[in-house]
């Protein structure tokens, strides 16, 4: 997020797990189809009334808030010739001027009364393809790095659909979400890049674990 640009919430959404039908009548439990919200308390565990079905890969204190860039909606519409629904990617906050290339792991933002910190890029899952039926959207998200990102909550507070977002503190390491995505998805043998991402203390524990394991394998020669 550049200092000259103001971030704006374009959509605010929450939702609990429900059954979703996809691909010729198959069913799954998912909370990806979130609904627009107006005023919600954001706690350390996430927004009240929000949840996840797959607790292994989603949710938890380091993934309490999901953010996606509003600008990408126009990009995907142009690529797939489809009008996406609000919160198409299951994000809580759809925002302007907070692209992956500009937002860094460790950046701190105030959203309404709450304070949040970016912890990791989002790792897209096939639930997105199942919901939107836009294959190969998932692969394109990984290819472009337009994944969105996740945040922990430093201070709880009320968030409203018209709340303002402001940058409180920029991470000194300046490792963007897009760079971390690039290292994770496309440069798995880049030792210097992995080290650079790992130097960010605020990185989510799960990312730290798998990147550390990857680095150990690369440096041990195994």
C-alpha positions as CSV (number, residue, x, y, z in Angstrom):
1,X,0.0,0.0,0.0
2,X,1.6,3.2,-1.1
3,X,1.3,6.3,1.1
4,X,-0.4,8.3,-1.6
5,X,-3.2,5.8,-2.0
6,X,-6.1,5.3,0.3
7,X,-7.4,1.8,0.9
8,X,-11.2,1.4,0.8
9,X,-13.3,-1.5,1.8
10,X,-15.4,-2.5,-1.2
11,X,-17.1,-5.5,0.4
12,X,-17.2,-6.9,3.9
13,X,-18.4,-10.5,4.3
14,X,-18.6,-13.3,6.9
15,X,-20.1,-16.8,6.9
16,X,-20.3,-20.1,8.6
17,X,-19.8,-23.5,7.0
18,X,-22.7,-24.9,4.9
19,X,-23.2,-27.6,2.4
20,X,-22.3,-26.5,-1.2
21,X,-23.2,-28.6,-4.3
22,X,-20.7,-28.7,-7.1
23,X,-19.9,-30.8,-10.2
24,X,-22.9,-32.9,-10.9
25,X,-24.4,-33.0,-7.4
26,X,-21.3,-33.6,-5.3
27,X,-21.5,-31.9,-1.8
28,X,-18.9,-30.5,0.6
29,X,-18.9,-28.4,3.7
30,X,-17.4,-25.0,3.2
31,X,-17.7,-21.4,4.4
32,X,-16.4,-19.9,1.1
33,X,-19.9,-18.4,0.2
34,X,-19.7,-15.5,2.7
35,X,-22.5,-12.9,2.9
36,X,-22.2,-9.2,3.2
37,X,-21.9,-7.9,6.7
38,X,-22.4,-4.4,8.2
39,X,-21.0,-4.3,11.8
40,X,-19.1,-7.2,13.3
41,X,-16.7,-7.6,16.3
42,X,-13.3,-8.8,15.2
43,X,-11.7,-11.0,17.8
44,X,-8.3,-12.8,18.0
45,X,-10.0,-15.8,16.5
46,X,-11.6,-13.9,13.7
47,X,-14.9,-12.1,13.0
48,X,-17.9,-13.2,15.1
49,X,-20.2,-15.2,12.9
50,X,-17.4,-16.2,10.6
51,X,-15.9,-19.7,10.4
52,X,-14.2,-22.4,8.4
53,X,-15.0,-26.0,7.6
54,X,-11.4,-27.3,7.1
55,X,-9.6,-26.4,10.3
56,X,-6.3,-27.9,9.1
57,X,-5.9,-25.5,6.2
58,X,-8.0,-22.5,7.2
59,X,-8.7,-20.4,10.2
60,X,-6.8,-20.0,13.5
61,X,-5.2,-16.9,15.1
62,X,-2.7,-16.4,12.3
63,X,-5.4,-16.7,9.6
64,X,-8.1,-14.7,11.4
65,X,-8.8,-12.3,8.5
66,X,-8.7,-12.9,4.8
67,X,-8.1,-9.9,2.5
68,X,-8.4,-9.8,-1.3
69,X,-7.7,-7.0,-3.7
70,X,-10.7,-5.5,-5.5
71,X,-8.6,-4.7,-8.5
72,X,-8.1,-8.4,-9.3
73,X,-11.9,-8.8,-9.9
74,X,-11.5,-6.7,-13.1
75,X,-8.5,-8.8,-14.1
76,X,-10.3,-12.1,-13.6
77,X,-13.4,-10.8,-15.4
78,X,-11.3,-9.9,-18.4
79,X,-9.5,-13.3,-18.4
80,X,-12.6,-15.5,-18.0
81,X,-15.3,-13.2,-19.3
82,X,-17.3,-13.9,-16.1
83,X,-18.8,-11.5,-13.6
84,X,-17.7,-12.7,-10.2
85,X,-20.0,-12.5,-7.1
86,X,-19.0,-10.4,-4.1
87,X,-16.5,-12.1,-1.8
88,X,-15.9,-14.6,-4.6
89,X,-12.8,-16.0,-3.0
90,X,-14.2,-16.3,0.5
91,X,-12.4,-13.2,1.7
92,X,-13.7,-11.1,4.6
93,X,-12.5,-7.8,3.2
94,X,-12.3,-6.9,-0.5
95,X,-10.2,-3.8,-0.6
96,X,-8.6,-1.3,-3.0
97,X,-5.0,-0.2,-3.1
98,X,-3.7,-3.1,-1.0
99,X,-2.1,-5.3,-3.8
100,X,0.1,-8.2,-3.0
101,X,3.1,-6.4,-4.6
102,X,2.7,-3.4,-2.1
103,X,1.6,-5.1,1.1
104,X,4.4,-6.9,3.1
105,X,4.4,-9.7,5.6
106,X,4.4,-8.0,9.0
107,X,2.6,-4.8,7.9
108,X,0.2,-3.5,10.5
109,X,-3.1,-1.9,9.6
110,X,-6.0,-0.4,11.5
111,X,-9.4,-1.5,10.2
112,X,-12.2,0.2,12.0
113,X,-11.4,-0.2,15.7
114,X,-9.2,-3.3,15.2
115,X,-5.5,-3.7,14.5
116,X,-4.4,-6.5,12.2
117,X,-1.0,-7.7,10.9
118,X,-0.3,-9.5,7.7
119,X,1.1,-13.0,8.3
120,X,1.2,-14.9,5.0
121,X,-0.1,-15.1,1.5
122,X,-3.2,-17.2,1.0
123,X,-2.6,-20.6,-0.4
124,X,-5.5,-21.1,-2.8
125,X,-7.4,-24.4,-2.6
126,X,-9.7,-26.3,-5.0
127,X,-12.8,-25.0,-3.2
128,X,-12.4,-21.8,-5.2
129,X,-12.6,-23.8,-8.5
130,X,-15.5,-25.8,-7.1
131,X,-17.5,-22.7,-6.1
132,X,-16.9,-20.6,-9.2
133,X,-16.6,-23.3,-11.9
134,X,-13.9,-21.3,-13.6
135,X,-11.1,-23.8,-14.2
136,X,-8.2,-23.1,-14.4
137,X,-8.7,-20.1,-12.1
138,X,-6.9,-21.8,-9.2
139,X,-3.8,-22.4,-11.4
140,X,-3.9,-18.8,-12.6
141,X,-4.1,-17.5,-9.1
142,X,-0.9,-19.4,-8.2
143,X,0.7,-18.3,-11.5
144,X,0.0,-14.6,-11.0
145,X,0.4,-14.5,-7.2
146,X,-3.0,-12.8,-7.0
147,X,-3.9,-15.0,-4.0
148,X,-4.9,-12.5,-1.3
149,X,-3.4,-12.8,2.1
150,X,-4.2,-13.5,5.8
151,X,-3.8,-11.6,9.0
152,X,-3.6,-12.0,12.7
153,X,-5.5,-9.7,15.1
154,X,-3.3,-7.6,17.4
155,X,-6.2,-5.6,18.9
156,X,-9.8,-6.6,18.9
157,X,-12.5,-4.2,17.8
158,X,-15.6,-3.4,15.8
159,X,-15.3,-3.4,12.0
160,X,-18.0,-1.9,9.8
161,X,-18.6,-2.1,6.1
162,X,-17.7,1.6,5.8
163,X,-14.7,1.5,8.2
164,X,-11.5,3.1,7.0
165,X,-8.2,1.2,6.6
166,X,-4.9,2.9,7.4
167,X,-1.3,1.7,7.5
168,X,0.0,1.8,11.1
169,X,3.5,0.3,10.6
170,X,5.4,-1.0,7.6
171,X,7.5,-4.1,8.1
172,X,11.2,-3.2,8.1
173,X,12.1,-6.3,6.0
174,X,9.9,-5.2,3.1
175,X,9.1,-8.7,2.0
176,X,5.9,-8.3,-0.1
177,X,3.2,-10.9,-0.2
178,X,3.8,-11.2,-3.9
179,X,7.5,-12.0,-3.3
180,X,6.7,-14.6,-0.7
181,X,4.2,-16.2,-3.1
182,X,6.9,-16.2,-5.8
183,X,9.4,-18.0,-3.5
184,X,6.8,-20.4,-2.3
185,X,5.1,-21.4,-5.6
186,X,7.7,-20.7,-8.3
187,X,11.2,-20.6,-6.8
188,X,11.3,-23.5,-4.3
189,X,15.1,-23.9,-4.7
190,X,16.0,-20.3,-4.1
191,X,17.9,-20.5,-0.9
192,X,18.5,-16.7,-0.6
193,X,14.9,-16.0,-1.3
194,X,13.7,-18.5,1.4
195,X,16.1,-17.0,3.9
196,X,14.8,-13.5,3.1
197,X,11.2,-14.6,3.8
198,X,12.2,-16.4,6.9
199,X,13.9,-13.3,8.3
200,X,10.4,-11.8,8.7
201,X,9.7,-12.5,12.4
202,X,5.9,-12.0,11.9
203,X,5.6,-14.7,9.3
204,X,2.9,-17.3,10.1
205,X,4.2,-20.4,11.9
206,X,3.0,-22.8,9.2
207,X,4.9,-21.0,6.5
208,X,8.0,-20.8,8.7
209,X,7.8,-24.5,9.3
210,X,7.5,-25.6,5.7
211,X,10.1,-23.1,4.4
212,X,12.5,-24.0,7.1
213,X,12.1,-27.7,6.2
214,X,12.6,-26.8,2.5
215,X,15.7,-24.8,3.4
216,X,17.1,-27.6,5.5
217,X,16.8,-30.1,2.6
218,X,18.4,-27.7,0.2
219,X,21.4,-26.9,2.4
220,X,21.9,-30.4,3.6
221,X,21.9,-31.9,0.1
222,X,19.3,-34.5,1.0
